[in-house]
C-alpha cells in the first residue's frame, strides 16, 4: 500500500500486512467520520499505524474466492504469522500450498507435504474463520463438464506449473 499525505503521514516504510478490507475503516477515520463496524467487520482502521507508527494487533488475513474467473479457479488462503496456506477447491480431495514467508518470501518452496502439522493447523484455522464469517462456499455444478482443452485448469498442478513458468521467465529477464 502506498499513501502520500504529507500533512498527516510522515514518509516511511512499514512491514505490517494489510488487506483491502482495511481501506474502508481507514478512509472513514481519515475523513474524521465515525467508524461503522457493522459495515466493516473484517477490516481495521490503519490511521494509528500511519500517523503514530503503532503496530497492528496480530491477526490472520483471509482471501476467499469461491468462484471461477478467467484466470483462476476457486480457492481460499490464509496468512498468519509468517505462514501462508492456499487451498484449491476444485481438486478432488482439496489441495494445498504452504509457504514459510519468513524464509521463502518468493513462495518457491511448497511445504504442504513436508510440514503436515502446520498445513493441517492452518487448514483448520481457515475453515473455522470462513465458517465464523458465514462465507459463501463453492457449490459444485454436477452438470459442468470440462472441455478437453481446459481439463485440470485452475487446480493445484496447473497453478504450480504456471508459477514455475513465470519464475523461469522472470529469472531469464533478470539475467539479461
N, C-alpha and C positions, 0 to 999 in steps of 0.2 A: 504494500500500500504506500502510495506517495501522496504527501499532503504539503501544501505550501500556504501558510497563513502567518506571515512574519509578525503581525501584531499580537498573536496569541501563542504561537508554537515556535520554540527555538529550533533551529536546524539541528539535525542529528539522526542517528540510526537506532533502531531497536530490533532485537531478535524475537520479540514477542510474536506469537502466532495469533492472527486474527482471521475472521471469516466474514463473508458477505453479510450475514445476519447481524453483524455488529454495526453496520453503516447507519441503519435507521435510528437506533437509540443515540448514536454518536451525533448524527445531524440534528436531532431534536435538542440534545444538550447544547451543541454548538450555537444553535439559534436561540438559546435561552428559554426553550419550551420545556414543559414538564414531560418527563418520561411517561410512556404508556405501556407498562409491562404486559398488559393483556394483548397488545398488538405486536410485541417483540420479545416473546418468551425465550427465544433461543439466542438472542444477541445481547451484548453488553455495551455499555457506554465507554468509549475509548478516550474520552476527554481527559480523565485523570492520568492516563498513560501519556497522552500527547502534550499536556500542559505542565504536569508535575513530575513526569517520568516515573510515575508509580507503576509497580509491577501488577500484572493481571493475576487474579486468582487462578490456580491451575484448573484446567477444565479440558474435557475431550472435545475435539472438533469433529463433527459428523458431516458427511457428504452422502446424500441419498438420491439416487436416480433410478426409480423403479420402472423405467420405460426405455424404449429404443429411440435413438436419434439416427441421423445419417452417419454418425461417426462412432457411436458406442452402443453397447447393449446395457441392460440393466445391471447396476452394481451399487454397492454402498461401501463407504470407507470410514475408518475412524483413525484419528491421530491423537495419541495420548502419550504423555511424557515424550520420549524420543522414539516412539514406535508408530508405524503406520501399517494398518491391515486393510486390504481391499478384498471385498467379497463379490464374486461374479455369480449372478443368479441363473444364468442360462446354461451352466454346466449341470449335467445330470444330478450330481450329488453336491453341487456347490464347489467352488474352487476359490482358493485364497492366495494372495501375495502378501508377504510380511517383510517389512524393511526396518532396519535399525537406522533411523535417520541421523543419529549422532555420528556413527561410524561409516555410514553409507548414504550421504545426502543426495547422491545421484540416483539412488534406488536401483542399483545394478544387481545386488546380491539378494535374491529371494530366499528368506529363511523359514518359509512356511513348513517345509518338511523337516528341517534340521532343528527347529525350535517349536515343537508341537505344544508345549505348555503355554508359551506366550501367544501362539496362534489361537489356541482354544480359549484362553483367558480373554483376549481382545474380541474374538468372535462372540463369546457370551455377552461381553460388555456391550458390543454393538447391538445385539439382539434386544437386550434389556432396554437400552436407551431408545431404540426405534419403537419398541412397544410402549414405553412410557410417554413418548411424544405422539402416540397414535398415528405413526407414519403410514402412509398408503404403501401397501406392499404389492409386488408383482403378482398379477393374476395370469397364469398361463392360458393361452388360447389353444384349446385342444384341436382346433381345425387348422392352425397355422402349419404350413409346410415350407421348409427351407428350400430354396432353389439350389440346384447343384453348385451354381457359381458362388453362392453365399453360405454353403454348408459350413457350420462351425464358426461363422463370422461372429465377432464380438464375444468370444469366450476366452478363457484363460490362455489357451495355446495361441490363439490369434493375437492377443494382446502382447504376449511375451515376444512373439516373432516380430511384430510391428515395432516394439520398443527396441529390440536388438538391431533391426534395420536402421532405425533412426539414430541410435547410438553410434553405429559404424559410419553412417553418413556424416554426422557432425564431427566425429573423430577425424575423418578424412579431410573435412573442410579446415579444421584447426591445424592440421599438419601441413597445409599448403603455405 
